[in-house]
Amino acid sequence: MKFKAFLTENGVNLLEKRFLPALDKMGKVCHLFLTREKAYFLHNLLSGEGIQCVAQFHRETLFDDYRISSQNEDCIAFAIDISLLQRAVRSSVSICSEIGAAGSTANHLQIKLVKKLPPNCTQAMPFLTFETKGYKSAVIQDVPISKPLSRAQVLELQTALDMAQDLPPTLVQVPDLNQLQNFVDRMKHVGDLLNVSICKYGDLHLQISTTLITLGAEFRKLLVIGEKAVAPSEDRNLSAQTRSERAISRGDAQSVQVSVKHFSKSLQCHLAKPDCAFYGIAPQGACLTVIFQFFIPGTRQTDKSISLHCRLPVLEPGT
């Protein structure tokens, strides 16, 4: 089992300044899953608890001179502490600058999978090693990782990943995540459960209720991808809650209940600086899916080399 590559300058910027800060908010530990063509950071795909989060990168986006081999069809997966990984990347960038790399990480920052004997130990342990090369010296940092997953575990992880890639039939685009964040910040103090309704007309309804208060927000006429429908004219002057209930009864909308804490945590993915987000509900209300979209810089075209999405567990079966 072998893996080594150089982190590109773009890869360092994506990880250090955007994705690792966002992923750290999802959970302390994730699986790093490396294949011949892609690298994945995966949260909770095997545990089945909490938010599932999938960050995917084409290998050229992060790495140069990428080399991987294993008996699992050249796939390697292991658990890693994101904060330790983030610290190693930041430190390596700083060292590159200090030891004469003129601030550039190109062909200076190599990462590889190694086994080493730690002090006071009798058994070699696996590490993801960062080697920062200057003109006259090199600095090595070892990030501890779990024992690499077995063939059966890698297959289980790949199966879970394939399932997590399924798209909801209807997705609505939310261009301004700050509006959602502001609303959720107010709702945190009201209750713990959030009702989310998504309509084929392009409506997103959020509502939190207690015995004393009901607080809601409605986003209308959003861009719809997938199954669409035209809103009946007779619903035009009805309240948001009534419109949502009628759409659900007609089969034009779905509603699920999720944790306010989970919903708020998923919004922390704004740290990865997506250009917009899509919300959708899986068939039979299995989960609430949030897909973050990234554009190629300077365009409105989707950057297909990177992707990020979350799946929030529902607390009751979908309506």
N, C-alpha and C positions, 0 to 999 in steps of 0.2 A: 504494500500500500504506500504510494508515493504521491506527494503533491508539492509543487513549488511554482511560484510566479512572481512577477514584479507588479506592484501596484502602480497604475498609471496616475498621472496628475489629476485627471478627471475623476478617476476612481477614488483617490484620496479625498478630493473635495466633496464628492457625493456622500461618502461614508462619514467623514469627520464633521462636516458642517450641516448635513441634512438627515441622512437616514439613521445613523446610529443614535443621535439624540431622540429621534422619534421612536425608534424601536425600544430604546431604554425605558420609555414611558409605558410600553405594552407589557413589560415583564423583565425581570432581572436576567433570566437565562433563556436562550433560544437554541434551536438547532441550526447549524450552518451545514447546508446540503450542497455539495459540489458535484457537478456532472461534467461531461465532456464539453458541453456548450453553455451551461448556465450555472449561476450561483444563487442559492436561495437562503434567506433568513426566515425561519419558521417558528412561530409561537403557538404552543398548545395544540398542535395537530395530533399528537399521540395521547395527550392526557384527556382530551375531550372536555376540559373545564376552562371557564373563562373565555376571553376573546381569542379567536384564532386570527393570526396575522401572517400574511405572506408577502414578503418583499422579494422580487425577482429581478436579476440582472443578466443580460447577455455577457459572456465572459470578456469580450473586447471592451465593454463599458468600464470594467474595473481593472482588468489585468492585461499585462503584456507578457510574452514568452511563457504562456500558460501550459503547464505539464501536469497531467494527472493519470494515475494508473492504479487499479485495484482489481480484485477478483470478483467484485460486484459490478461488472460491466463498466468499470472505470467511474464508479460512483462512490463518494466518501461522505459520511455524515457524522457529526459529533455535536455534543452540547457545549456551549461556551457562554461565559459571563459577559454580557454586552458592555458593562461599565469597564471591565478590565480590557476588553478589546478596544473600546473607545480611547481609553487612556494610552494604550500602546500606539495607536494610530497618531494621536495628538503629539505624543512624545517623539515619535519617529519623524514627524514633519518638522518639529522644533530642532531636532538633532541635525536633520538634513541642512537646515538653514545655517546652523552654528558651525558645522564642520566643513563648510565650503561648497555646498551644493547650490549656492545662490538661490535658495528657496525652492528649487525645483526638485521634485521627487522622481523624475524620469530616470529609470535604470539605477536608482539609488536605494529604493525601498523594496527589499525582497521578503516574501513570506513563504514559509514552508512548514510542512508537518514533520515533527521529529519526536524521537523518544530519548529521554534523558534520565539520569539518575539524580534525583534531588538530594540535597544535603540530609544526612541522617536517615536515609531510606535505603532499603535493600532491593527495591524493585523499580525498574525504569517506568517512567510515567510519560504520557503523551502531552505534547505542547504544540501550539501554533507559534512559531518563532518569527519575529520581525528582525531582520538584519538591515541596518541602515549603513550604507557604505559611503564614506567620504574619500578624499584623494589619498589620505595616508592612514586612515583608521576605519574601523567598523564598530558599531554598537549593536549588541544583541539583546533583545527583550523576549522573554518566554511567557506566553499567555497559557495558563493551564486549561486543558480541555478534558472532556469525558473520554472514556475508552470509545474508539470509533464503533459505530453501530454494526451489528452483525448483518449477514446477508438477509436474514429473515426480518430484522428490524428495518433495514433499508427498504425492503419491499413494502413493509407496513407503512413506512413514512411516504413512499412514492404513491401508494394507494390513497392515503389520506390527502396528499397534495392534489392528486387528480380529482378527488371528490370536492375539495375546497375550491377548485377552479370553475365549478359549474356556475353559470350566470342565471340570475333571476329572470323570469319572462318579461318583466317591465322594470326599467330603470329610469329614474328622474334625476336631472342634473341640478345640483346646488352650486351655483357659481361663487357664492360668498359664504365661506365657512365661518367668518367672523360673526355674522348674524346668528348662526346656529350656536356658536360658542357663547355669545352674550345671553341668549335665551336659556341655555342649559345652566349657565352660571346662576341665573335667577331661580331656576327650578330646583337646584340642589337643596335649597333650604325649605322646599315645600314638601317633598316626598321622595321615595326611593324608586318608584315604578313609573315608567314612561310608556304611554301608548303611542305607537307609530303607525300611521295609515298612509299607504301609497296608492295613488289612483292612476288609472290609465289615461285620465284627462290631463295629467301633468301636475297633480296636486300632492303636496306633502303636508300631512297634519301631525302635529305633536301635541300631546295632552297629558297632563299629570293631575290626578285627582286625589283629594283626601275627603274626610267627612266634613271639613270646614271650607275647603276652597278647591276650585278647578281653574287651572292655568293652562292656556293653550296658545299655539302659534300655527299659522297656516302660510304655506308658500304655494302660490298658484301660477298656472301657465308656465311651468318649467318645461325644458326640453325633455322629450320622452324618447327613449331608445327601446326597441322591442315592441311588445303588444300595446297598441294605443286604442283609444275610443274617443268619441265626441261627447262632450257634456250636454245633457238634455237642457233645453232652454228653460223648462219649467223649474229647474233647480237654481236658476241664476240668483234669485233674491232670497234664498234660504240661508240659514246660519251655516257656518263651517261644519259644525258637529252634525247637523241634519244632512247636509250634502254628503258628508263622509259616510254616514250610516246608510243612506239610500244607495250610494255607489257600491258599498259592500254587499247589500242585499241583491243588487243587480249582477254581481260578479265582476264589477268593473274596478274593484279595489280590494286590497287585503290589509289586515290590521294585526299587529303583534304587540306584545308587551315585553319590554326589555328593562334592564337595570339602568337607572340614571347614571350610576357610576361607570358602567360599561360604555354607555353612549358618550359620556364626557371623555373617557379615556381614549376612545377611538378618534375623537377630534384632535388629540395631541399629535396625530399624524400630520397636522399642518406644519410641524417642524421640518418635515421632509420637503416643504415648499411645493406642494402640488398646485396645478393651475385651476383645477375644479374637482368636484366629487360627485359621484352618482350613488343614489340610494335605491335599494330594491329588496323585495321580500321573496325568499325562496318558496317553491311550490309547497303547499300544505303548511305554510308558515313555519318552516323548519328553522330559519334563522333570518336575521337582518343583515344584509350585505352592504358594505360601503366600499366603493371602488374609487381610488384616487387617480386622476388623470394628469399626465405630464406631457407638456408640449416640447417639441424641438425648439431650443432657444431662438427667439426672433421670428417664430412662425406660430400658426394655429394648428399645426399638424401634430398628431399624437406621436410621442417618442416611444416606439415599440421595444426599445432596448431595456427599458426599466418599467416596473409595475409595482403597485402596492395596493393591497386590499385587506379588509377586515371582515370577519363574520361574527356577529354578536349573538350569543345564545338567547333564545326566547324563554320567558318565564312561564308562559302558558301557551297551549296550542294556538296557532293562528286562526283567526276567524275566516 
